[in-house]
Amino acid sequence: MTVGEKIQELLDWGGKNQKELAELSGVSQSAISDYIRNIRIPSIEAAQKIADALDVSLWVLLNGEALPVTEVDWRVPPPYRERTGGSGPCDPGLQ
């Protein structure tokens, strides 16, 4: 999985769009679009800003592995996952 694919996966998981991510991270929306389309690779600084905005560790963003998500997780809307303690895109080392 590329960094761009992971960013898109995390956006989908969190119910956010590219514009919201740009506002939260301070990274331009055009850069985020380029990352998702694999036109550019984010600098480590941009990747850290994106990870912080998506509330995941830099490791989760860059490790190339898909998130460990169950079918049930995808059926529960993002705000309810957080309130109900549902599993989410967290650092496996913290579990």
NORZIDA-V522202 format. One line per field, one symbol per residue. ss: DSSP state (A for helix, B for strand, O for the rest). phi: phi as a letter, one per 30 degrees, with the letter a starting at -180 (. if undefined). psi: psi as a letter, one per 40 degrees, with the letter a starting at -180 (. if undefined). A space follows every 10 residues. Layout:
# NORZIDA-V522202
ss->???
phi->???
psi->???
This chain:
# NORZIDA-V522202
ss->OOAAAAAAAA AAAAOOOAAA AAAAAOOOAA AAAAAAOOOO OOOAAAAAAA AAAOOOOAAA AAOOOOOOOO AAAAAOOAAA AAAAOOOOOO OAAAO
phi->.dddddeddd ddddiccddd ddddcicddd ddeddddidb cddddddddd eddcibdeed dcdicdddcc ddeddceedd eddciddbdc dedcd
psi->hidddddddd dddefiiddd dddddehidd ddddddefdi hiiddddddd dddefiiddd deeeiiighi ddddehiddd dddeeiiagi hdee.
